[in-house]
Amino acid sequence: MVLREIRRRLAEDPLLKVGVVAMTLALTFAGVVALIVFLEDPQWAVAAKPSNESTPRPQARSDSDTGQWAESDISSTGSSPEPGSGYGNAGSGISPDQTRQALPLDEDNYPLPTDKQLRSTHRLRHYHLPPGAIMSLTIRPIGLENVPVLNSYTTRALDQGVIHLPETSLPWSDTPERNVYLAGHRLGWPGTGSHLVFYRLNQLDGGEKITLRDRQGRRYDYRVIENFTVGPMESWVTGRVRGRDLLTLQTCTPIPTFYKRLIVRAERI
């Protein structure tokens, strides 16, 4: 009876019939659009689900009232001032993408050192700067003199000494705070400039002097204040800390698994 009444009214009222047809077409079009969106970007459904994973939070290694700062890009020569950066990610100063980036270096497939090679790490090792080095690193307590520092992520650069992460501070960066971030191999390949360069880095636990020199011979002296370990994804350690002028050294640990990163922090003196 209901269907018969609807048909009778549609036959008597042409406008009502047109409205019903238009509504049917609109609903059909909306369904097609929704299907296309779902097929092109199925991840919207996943993003809508609540996640049980917690966002990693950097653990402050300095004063309790200091926050981590995000590091702005700088030129490879450090000749232009580095713009100041504000807080990000709810005051942590790190972006969500930054927390997911792996720290550089990987010690897979490098041979373990021989006894003779280990003994060499207890003598002063003097290095010569290649043309591409932006500065040198000296840590006499662990036998390092004039280690080349190259402003690059490449394996070729790392083979010559240690690398400076290009997006982090330089000692001469024109900013209220700095974090000069250097990384080197714990093992490295025999015959290269990076072989065992940071093998004894774990022995720096406080008070040791570290010196950086630029190509013009200007000195930048630091004093070790702490060491600690982090996971390979905890890139918050590359960021600046409010009011601090820091140097951070990184290598892989422990031997032989190398599943973490050893961090040595020093402060400008």
Secondary structure as UniProt FT lines:
FT   HELIX           2..12
FT   HELIX           14..40
FT   HELIX           43..48
FT   TURN            64..65
FT   STRAND          68..69
FT   TURN            89..92
FT   HELIX           96..100
FT   TURN            108..109
FT   HELIX           115..120
FT   TURN            121..122
FT   STRAND          125..126
FT   TURN            131..132
FT   STRAND          135..139
FT   HELIX           140..142
FT   STRAND          144..150
FT   HELIX           155..158
FT   TURN            159..160
FT   STRAND          162..164
FT   TURN            166..167
FT   TURN            171..172
FT   STRAND          178..183
FT   TURN            190..191
FT   TURN            193..200
FT   HELIX           201..203
FT   STRAND          209..214
FT   TURN            215..216
FT   STRAND          219..230
FT   TURN            232..233
FT   HELIX           235..238
FT   STRAND          240..241
FT   TURN            242..243
FT   STRAND          245..253
FT   TURN            255..257
FT   STRAND          260..268
//
